[in-house]
Amino acid sequence: RTRDIAVYDRDIQNLQKQVDFYENEIEKDREKYKETKKQLEDLNREFKKKISKLKKDLTKIFEDYSKSFFNQCELEIRYDKPKGSKIALPIFRPKINNVLRENVDQVSKSEAIFLEYIFRMSLCDIFSSITGNTINLMIETSEGVFDIGLIETVADIFVKFSNKNYLIIISNLGREDFLELLVRKSKIKNLSQKMVNFLEIGKLSIIQTDNLSKYKDVISKFLKSCFVIFYLPLKLINVH
């Protein structure tokens, strides 16, 4: 029995040493955990501040562009998790005249297109401000949906954006007055060098071939001008 007690005492001492060892390791890991968690929380706070500033800057830029078209338009941002995702993604929605527009059918065709224009431009401006790089933005215009009173507004927005970045306009010549406005409001010389005429390099449809003289007449009108604000490649679409 004395021997059993001695063995028992030895086993207890060994187990106690192991417990002490693991408690010491746990304490070390606990300190590492606390330190790492604090670093994570600090980074998260810093990241949230930057995101908050970006949202404010983006909203400000968007609202500045929107003033040309809407009496009152704000950009509301909320977060939602797509199905099957653990990450909440930002969703941007316009609020026009204090009414939140959830779907594209809650705005007119011209409003939807204009909102797309200014949102893309706002994102480009934000990216440019962060990186310090100049942005190249390509837009295929839908000027046909805008009435006469709004055509000049759209042209002004393009000119405003192109003062800070490069804007490539793809036009189907649907509105001659729109192209003429872009030329008249511009300040960069050598229009012919800033234009790519797809009539000369593209495969034309039968209707385009039959109306080639009309297209050339339209092009010659604004080629007589010596100013342009941005690259103006022309893209013709099939006319049915």
Buried (B, 14 or more C-beta within 10 A) or exposed (E): EEEEEEEEEEEEEEEEEEEEEEEEEEEEEEEEEEEEEEEEEEEEEEEEEEEEEBBEBBBBBBBEBBEBBBEEBBBEEEEEEEEEEEEEEEEBBBEBEEEEBEEEEBBEEBBBBBBEBBBBBBBBBBEBBEEEEEBEBEBEBBBEBBEEEBBBBBBBBBBBBBEBBBBBBBBBBBBBEBBBBBBBBBEBEEBBEBBBBBBEEEEBBEEBEEBEEEBEEBBEEBBEBEBBBBBBBBBBBEEE
